[in-house]
Amino acid sequence: QVQLVESGGGLVQPGGSLRLSCAASGRIFSIYDMAWYRQAPGKRRELVAGITSGGTTNYVDSVKERFTISRDNAKNTVYLQMNSLKPEDTAVYYCKTHLGSWGQGTQVIVSS
């Protein structure tokens, strides 16, 4: 079973940027479809962005034009570049494979 470890979260002011990373174990990372989810306090976990093994991406409407998902198969890592952050982006961010493995999450707080 693949293991996922997220990093890169933190406290940032509105309008700022963060880049999240998700490192995966295993030698077949390149065949996984990957996704970033987030869960804000008191809310359901939601899909933020996804990227297929072939590099096709999709985004929830609220982050389009601000967030970019990418992957580096040589490093077994998927990234989420987050720009123009808003307070409503505050959440724990998780990565996930299409096979159902989850990471432990990384906290993002957007506040002045």
N, C-alpha and C positions, 0 to 999 in steps of 0.2 A: 504494500500500500504506500502510495506516495505521501511524503510529508512536506508540508508547506510552512514557510516562516516569513511573515510579513515584517517590514521595517519601514522607517521613514516618517512615521506620524509625529505629531507635536502640536505646539501652540503657535498659531500664526494670526496676524491681523487681517481683517477684511481687505480684500484686494491682493493679498499675498499669494505665494505659490508653495507647493510642496510636491515632492516626488516620492511615491510609495513604491516599494519593491517587494516582490514575493519570490523567494528562492525555493525551488522544488528539488527534492531528492530523486534519484533514479536516473536511468539512462534513456528513457523514452519520452522525455518531456515534450519533444517536438511534435508528438502526435496528439497531445492533449489540447482540447479547446479549454481556454481559461477565462475566468471572469472575476471581476471585482464587485462585491456587494458592500452595503453599509447598513448599519442599524443605529438609529438615533434613539436617545432615551425615550421610552414609552411608545416607540413606533415599531412597526414590523420591518424585518430585514428586507432590503430592496436591491434589485440588480442595478448596478451603476453602469458597467461597461463590460463588453465581452470581446474576445478575439479568438478566432478559430485557428486550427493548426496551419491553415493556409494564409492566415494574416487578415482575414475579413473581420472588420470591427463593427460594433454597434454600441449605442449609448442611449441611456434614458434621456428624455427631452430636457430635463432640468440641468444637465451637465454638458449638453452639446455645445461646441465652440469654446468650451472652457477646459475640459478634461481630454486627455489623450491616452489611450491604452496602447502598449507596445510590448514586444517580446524579444528576447535575445536567447535563441535556442542553444547557442554555444555556452551560455552561462546558466541555463536552466532557470531563467528569471523572466517574470512578467512585471511590467511597470505601469504605474498610473501617474501621469503628470497632471497635476491639478493647478490651474491658474485662475486668477480672478475669484479667489475663494470668498464665499459668503458665510455668514453665521449659520445659515440653514444647511451648510455642508458638514457641520459638526456631527460626528458619528464615530463609531468603531468601524473600521474598514477591514473587510475580510477578502481573501482570494480563495478561489475554488476551482477544482478541475471538473470537467464534464462527467467524470466518474464518481463525483460526490465527495471528494476529499476537501476538507476545509483547513485553513490556517487558524491561528489563535487570535488574530486580529491586531490591528494597530490603531490607537486612538488619534483622532484628528479633532482639534478644537480651534474654531475660528472665532476670535473675540478680540476686541480692542481693550 
